């Protein structure tokens, strides 16, 4: 083994750095580290002596051996990084394989050094700050003519932990009350303390989200957090309050739609207390975090909303003979090809059940192969109302495409709706859409809100009916409030376009939106659109009592100006009723 220099970095004939100063600690130095070369002579390894025999063989890292033995699993795979988990006798380890697929990646590593080396250095820095994190046990770097190419970082698994996002989305909801609330509050405080410790030492994580944190509950339900994925960790000369505010907004974006305002306030109080100092205007600082979070969320939601327009990792576009389609990747390609050849074929299948056949739409419940399994879907054809409809598509999207895009907007912003699977169009002259189709997963069990109010509620005893009515009113108000808070409107918001999903006797009814042709995105949402939506809903629920209307407006979020809003909604509702009366159209 080449003697490692003790006073700073050095390189051998292959150009490998031999001994690296890392601030709070010196890395890759004897006796903590051993040096080894792979059999190809191009890859060098620094490894903890106690792990050398376990990790390295004559050809270097034992990846292929572990793969043959069934010990290796791929956790993530992408063009720039592959993450493996190897279950070894000494315990599970994670291997990050950093790739350099293009010239830009190569230049980045030549300027900034390897990602594996940088992450190992940052792990040592975090540990010196008292923040639990990964422990590097091996670093591999492949070089050609002294230029760094792909590299590896090996770390043991942190025992008994799960990613924080998985814990919040799944495991926390499984805990019974009051334990769930107690854990949520303790988690907010622990996360505030950890973030304050980072910021107090001028450290920020530029990809700060719960997927880069691990959590473990101690015996007394106190959460212990550890930080992973350190490539985006940065050290500032001095972290000022605007920079801290932006970093907190990055983290807050995940929790903004998944936690209550009181829990987020608890986090901020713990953060400020742990920092030992506060901004000049704490209330303004908190409001600034919420504004920055909202602005960041809007940008992210809009980017997610565009995914459904072309081919990517989530959707695939198809072309057929005088037809085209965009579908989720869960819908089998053979199914899409068959639909492109004959979009009307599902209506003629034996197990198809017709739900509606009118001048404007034909709707059926059919069976299609989704992710390799027969699945019941709602198959909808938007019929041409006028012979000029295809021409109008030069100036506006077809109704099927509007519903397809509306479903993606709802899903991107966390609003409940049955999942859209595909949009199809049969093309006519000049390539204009002649007939258009939409395929949606069938929600089961479910009933429309108007059917629920007409058929289910009257069969209940008076006390049960009153409880269910109030629960539905509260759930409906929250759904509409969330729709509007996230810059969306639905001009045909009526009881027939709202589903009551799941068990009808649940304490918290689950409502979702359907028939999304009228969904529009506008930020900020104009007050007139809010009033139009509320008036349309008011007309479809005309039989409800005055007390239920007041409860709805209260849960929707109106307080001081609820009377003025009520009068405006009543005027717009009366106008809608009169308009339908003059045109002879039935109200629903």
WOQUIBEL-V919889 format. One record per residue. N is the residue number from 1. RES is the residue in one letter. OMEGA is omega as a letter, one per 30 degrees, with the letter a starting at -180 (none if undefined). Layout:
# WOQUIBEL-V919889
n	res	omega
N	RES	OMEGA
N	RES	OMEGA
This chain:
# WOQUIBEL-V919889
n	res	omega
1	X	l
2	X	a
3	X	l
4	X	l
5	X	a
6	X	a
7	X	l
8	X	a
9	X	l
10	X	l
11	X	l
12	X	a
13	X	l
14	X	l
15	X	l
16	X	l
17	X	a
18	X	a
19	X	a
20	X	l
21	X	a
22	X	l
23	X	a
24	X	a
25	X	l
26	X	a
27	X	l
28	X	a
29	X	l
30	X	g
31	X	a
32	X	a
33	X	l
34	X	l
35	X	l
36	X	l
37	X	l
38	X	a
39	X	a
40	X	l
41	X	a
42	X	a
43	X	l
44	X	a
45	X	l
46	X	a
47	X	l
48	X	a
49	X	a
50	X	a
51	X	a
52	X	a
53	X	a
54	X	a
55	X	a
56	X	l
57	X	a
58	X	a
59	X	a
60	X	a
61	X	a
62	X	a
63	X	a
64	X	l
65	X	l
66	X	l
67	X	l
68	X	a
69	X	a
70	X	a
71	X	a
72	X	l
73	X	l
74	X	a
75	X	l
76	X	l
77	X	l
78	X	a
79	X	a
80	X	a
81	X	l
82	X	l
83	X	l
84	X	l
85	X	l
86	X	l
87	X	a
88	X	l
89	X	l
90	X	a
91	X	a
92	X	l
93	X	l
94	X	l
95	X	l
96	X	l
97	X	a
98	X	a
99	X	l
100	X	a
101	X	a
102	X	a
103	X	l
104	X	l
105	X	l
106	X	a
107	X	l
108	X	a
109	X	l
110	X	a
111	X	a
112	X	a
113	X	a
114	X	l
115	X	l
116	X	l
117	X	a
118	X	a
119	X	l
120	X	l
121	X	a
122	X	l
123	X	l
124	X	l
125	X	l
126	X	l
127	X	l
128	X	l
129	X	a
130	X	l
131	X	l
132	X	a
133	X	a
134	X	l
135	X	l
136	X	l
137	X	l
138	X	l
139	X	l
140	X	l
141	X	l
142	X	a
143	X	l
144	X	a
145	X	l
146	X	l
147	X	a
148	X	l
149	X	a
150	X	a
151	X	a
152	X	l
153	X	a
154	X	l
155	X	l
156	X	l
157	X	l
158	X	a
159	X	l
160	X	l
161	X	l
162	X	l
163	X	a
164	X	l
165	X	l
166	X	l
167	X	a
168	X	a
169	X	a
170	X	a
171	X	a
172	X	a
173	X	l
174	X	a
175	X	l
176	X	l
177	X	g
178	X	a
179	X	a
180	X	l
181	X	l
182	X	l
183	X	l
184	X	l
185	X	l
186	X	l
187	X	l
188	X	l
189	X	l
190	X	l
191	X	l
192	X	l
193	X	l
194	X	a
195	X	l
196	X	l
197	X	l
198	X	a
199	X	l
200	X	l
201	X	l
202	X	l
203	X	l
204	X	l
205	X	a
206	X	l
207	X	a
208	X	l
209	X	a
210	X	l
211	X	l
212	X	l
213	X	l
214	X	a
215	X	l
216	X	l
217	X	l
218	X	a
219	X	l
220	X	l
221	X	l
222	X	a
223	X	l
224	X	a
225	X	l
226	X	a
227	X	l
228	X	l
229	X	a
230	X	a
231	X	a
232	X	l
233	X	a
234	X	l
235	X	l
236	X	l
237	X	l
238	X	a
239	X	a
240	X	a
241	X	l
242	X	l
243	X	l
244	X	l
245	X	l
246	X	l
247	X	l
248	X	l
249	X	l
250	X	l
251	X	a
252	X	a
253	X	a
254	X	a
255	X	a
256	X	l
257	X	a
258	X	a
259	X	a
260	X	l
261	X	a
262	X	l
263	X	l
264	X	l
265	X	l
266	X	l
267	X	a
268	X	l
269	X	l
270	X	l
271	X	a
272	X	l
273	X	a
274	X	l
275	X	l
276	X	l
277	X	a
278	X	l
279	X	a
280	X	a
281	X	a
282	X	a
283	X	l
284	X	l
285	X	l
286	X	l
287	X	l
288	X	l
289	X	l
290	X	l
291	X	l
292	X	l
293	X	a
294	X	l
295	X	l
296	X	l
297	X	a
298	X	l
299	X	a
300	X	l
301	X	l
302	X	l
303	X	l
304	X	a
305	X	l
306	X	a
307	X	a
308	X	a
309	X	a
310	X	a
311	X	l
312	X	a
313	X	a
314	X	a
315	X	l
316	X	l
317	X	a
318	X	l
319	X	l
320	X	l
321	X	a
322	X	l
323	X	l
324	X	a
325	X	l
326	X	a
327	X	l
328	X	a
329	X	l
330	X	a
331	X	a
332	X	a
333	X	l
334	X	l
335	X	l
336	X	l
337	X	l
338	X	l
339	X	l
340	X	l
341	X	a
342	X	a
343	X	a
344	X	a
345	X	a
346	X	a
347	X	a
348	X	a
349	X	a
350	X	a
351	X	l
352	X	l
353	X	a
354	X	a
355	X	a
356	X	l
357	X	a
358	X	a
359	X	a
360	X	a
361	X	l
362	X	a
363	X	a
364	X	l
365	X	a
366	X	l
367	X	l
368	X	l
369	X	l
370	X	a
371	X	l
372	X	a
373	X	l
374	X	a
375	X	l
376	X	a
377	X	l
378	X	a
379	X	a
380	X	l
381	X	l
382	X	a
383	X	l
384	X	l
385	X	l
386	X	a
387	X	l
388	X	a
389	X	l
390	X	l
391	X	l
392	X	a
393	X	l
394	X	a
395	X	a
396	X	l
397	X	l
398	X	a
399	X	l
400	X	a
401	X	l
402	X	l
403	X	l
404	X	l
405	X	l
406	X	l
407	X	l
408	X	l
409	X	l
410	X	a
411	X	a
412	X	a
413	X	l
414	X	l
415	X	a
416	X	l
417	X	l
418	X	a
419	X	l
420	X	a
421	X	a
422	X	l
423	X	a
424	X	l
425	X	l
426	X	a
427	X	l
428	X	l
429	X	l
430	X	l
431	X	a
432	X	l
433	X	l
434	X	l
435	X	a
436	X	a
437	X	l
438	X	l
439	X	a
440	X	l
441	X	l
442	X	l
443	X	a
444	X	f
445	X	a
446	X	l
447	X	l
448	X	a
449	X	l
450	X	l
451	X	l
452	X	a
453	X	a
454	X	a
455	X	a
456	X	a
457	X	a
458	X	a
459	X	a
460	X	l
461	X	a
462	X	a
463	X	l
464	X	l
465	X	l
466	X	l
467	X	a
468	X	l
469	X	l
470	X	l
471	X	l
472	X	l
473	X	a
474	X	a
475	X	a
476	X	l
477	X	a
478	X	l
479	X	a
480	X	l
481	X	l
482	X	l
483	X	a
484	X	l
485	X	a
486	X	l
487	X	l
488	X	l
489	X	l
490	X	a
491	X	l
492	X	a
493	X	a
494	X	a
495	X	a
496	X	a
497	X	l
498	X	l
499	X	l
500	X	a
501	X	l
502	X	a
503	X	a
504	X	a
505	X	a
506	X	a
507	X	l
508	X	a
509	X	l
510	X	a
511	X	l
512	X	a
513	X	l
514	X	a
515	X	a
516	X	l
517	X	a
518	X	a
519	X	l
520	X	l
521	X	l
522	X	a
523	X	f
524	X	a
525	X	a
526	X	l
527	X	a
528	X	l
529	X	l
530	X	a
531	X	l
532	X	l
533	X	a
534	X	l
535	X	l
536	X	l
537	X	l
538	X	a
539	X	a
540	X	l
541	X	a
542	X	a
543	X	a
544	X	a
545	X	l
546	X	l
547	X	l
548	X	l
549	X	l
550	X	l
551	X	l
552	X	a
553	X	l
554	X	a
555	X	l
556	X	l
557	X	l
558	X	l
559	X	a
560	X	a
561	X	a
562	X	a
563	X	l
564	X	l
565	X	l
566	X	a
567	X	l
568	X	l
569	X	l
570	X	l
571	X	a
572	X	l
573	X	l
574	X	l
575	X	l
576	X	l
577	X	a
578	X	l
579	X	l
580	X	l
581	X	a
582	X	a
583	X	l
584	X	l
585	X	a
586	X	l
587	X	l
588	X	none
